[in-house]
Amino acid sequence: QGYRMKKLTIGILAAGLFCGIAGTAATDAKAPKSPKTPKVSPDKMDWSFLPPVVAEIDGKKITRAEFVKDIEKQLASASGKVQFSPQQIAMMKMMAGEMVNGYIDKMIMMDLFKKAGIKPSVEMAIKAMKENLAKRSPAELQQIKQQFAMSGTTLDEVIAKQAKLPQIQDQVAYYAWLKAVVVPKCKVTVAEAKEFYKKNSKLFMPPVSAEDPYCPSHILITPKR
């Protein structure tokens, strides 16, 4: 309430941008098989099919180089040494428009974080993950530790690794921003909540139809040891 998102002016990618991405033609059954195309690492991918300026936010141009640099960082941190097949590369090219929109959203959020004095970091991510784990029961926490131990690692090592991922840091910063900026402005009384529920009770019920009038569920029971 009382909060206004910044006005966006998104540069539209050239019409037919992805039309040139076509599958290879079918070959004669008797023709010799062509050699396998080598896989490509994230930092070697060719993004030249994108226009030099992929978007514009409040008059500020977002260049292809900026977008590619961020994407390479995201892919490298999430995939490690994994390389992409030609099919996977073609899929990412087809999704490039959505990826650009996601980058724009990220840039807007980063600006909002900065204004709120919130800076995504490894330390913030580690703290948030440990706080969430602290809410679990001792039995649950022990089970999680045992599962990681079976895979040859520890919970602390997993947390440290996850905290280095930019997407994890951004997510933690996002929730910190919501808590610090948005939530204080949202004042809802118990009476208002009850009134909303009363008027929109169907939103809180599972979908039921004549063909499937029941909603299956299950109960988990932890045996005593």
C-alpha positions, 0 to 999 in steps of 0.5 A: 500500500502506498508503494509504486513500482518504477515505470518500465520501458522494455525494449522489444526484441526484434520481430522474428528474433528466434525464427532463424533457429531451426532444427537440422533437416532429416538425412537419408537413412543410408547417409553416413552419420555426422560426427557428434557436435561438441558440448559448450560451456556457459562462458562459450555460448554465442549470444550474438543473435540478441540485439546490442540493446536488449531492454531499457529501464527508465531511459537506461539502456541494458546492453547485451553484454550486461545481460550475457555477463549476468547469465554466464555468472548464473549458469556457471554458479548453478551448473559448475562444470556442466556443459550444454548440448546443442539441444539445450543451447537451442532451448535457452535461445528460445527462452532468451526473451523470458530470460531478458524479462527476468534480468529486468525484474532483477535489476529493478529489485536490486535498485529497491534493495539498494534504496532499502539498505539491503545488499545481497551477500554470502553472509546474509544467505548463510544467516537466513538458511541457518535461521530457517533450519533453527525452526525445525525440530531436533529430530528433523535437523538430525535427519537432514544431517544424516542424509548429507552425511550419507552423500559424503558432505555436511550440512555446513558445507552445503549451506556454504555452497548454496550461499555462494549462488547469486540466485540464493542471495537475491532470494534472501535479499528479496524476503528481507526487503519484503519484511523491512519495507512491504510488510510494515505497510500492510496492516490487516486486522483479524476482523478484516481477515475473517471478513475476507475469508467469509467472502472468499471461502471457495479460494481456500477449498480444494477443487471438487468436481462431480467426477472427483468429489473427494480430495485424497490426502495422507497422514504421516506417522513417525514410529516411536523408537 
